[in-house]
Every structure is written in C-alpha cells, then in structure tokens.
Amino acid sequence: MSHFDTPELAEAAFYDAFERADLDAMRAVWADDKGICCIHPGGERLDGVAAVMDSWASILAGGPVLRFRISD
C-alpha cells in the first residue's frame, strides 16, 4: 500500500491507475486490509482485498479504455 499525503493525491493515483488499466498501480491505491470494501456502479458490495482486487483485475483486463477529467 502506498501512502498519499493528501486525499487529492490518492484520487489522482486512483484515476491514473484506472486510465492506464494498471492493476499493480490500482493495488497500491487500496489498503491491504481485510476490512476494505468496494461497490462498483451497478454492482454488489465486495468485501476484502481478494474480492476487491479480483474485481479490478476483471475491469482492467481489457486494457485502457476510459479517460477521466476531474473538475471542481
């Protein structure tokens, strides 16, 4: 797990990993803690590191397909 000095840096790392379809970078954004959970849009709640990372592996398997533009 990486440490981010601000929430904005964590958010930027998340979207960068997503855009590049980089599972290792996505893994670095998430806590390595059994208490993590994730709910993807339209999906069910996923609990635990394995379930969350398996979901990201499936999502990112197709390679880079999305670009994000974050604004205020």
N, C-alpha and C positions, 0 to 999 in steps of 0.2 A: 504494500500500500504506500502511496506517496503522501507526502504532507503538502498541503496547499496553504499559503499564508492568508488567503482571503477566499471567501465564497466565490468571488468573480473568477479567480484563477482556477478553482475546481470546476466551475461551469465551463470555462474556456477549454480546459483539458477534456472534459466530457464530450463537448461538441466536436473538438478536433479528432478525438478517437473515433467518434461516430462517423464523421465525414470521410475519414481515411479507412474505415472498416478495419481498424487495428484492435484486435482482441486483447493483446498484451497491454496496450495503452488504456483500453477500457477497464481492464482488470486493475490497473494502477489507480484508477479513479475511485473504485469501490473499496469499502472497508473489507478486510479479511476477517469477518466476524460472523458467527453463526446467527446473529440477530438481524442481519440485513434482510430487506425485502424489496421487491420491485413490482410495480404494476404497469405494464406496457399499455398504451392506449388500446382499448377494446379487449384486453386480456384479463386473466385472473391474477390474483396475488401469488407471487413466487417468494418462497421463504428459504433463506440460507444461501451461502456462497455458491454451492454447486448448482442449484436451480437457477439462480440469477445469471451466473456465468454461462451455463448451458443455453439459456435464452439468448444472451448476447451473441454467443457463437453462431446460433441459428440465424439471427438477424443479420449479422455481419458477413456471413458465409458468401453472400452474393457479390461481395466487393463494394467499393464506394458507389453509392447511387444517390445520396442526398447531400444537399448543401444547405447550411443554415445561415441566416443573417439575423443576429440578435440586436434588438434596438430597445431603447427605453420606452 
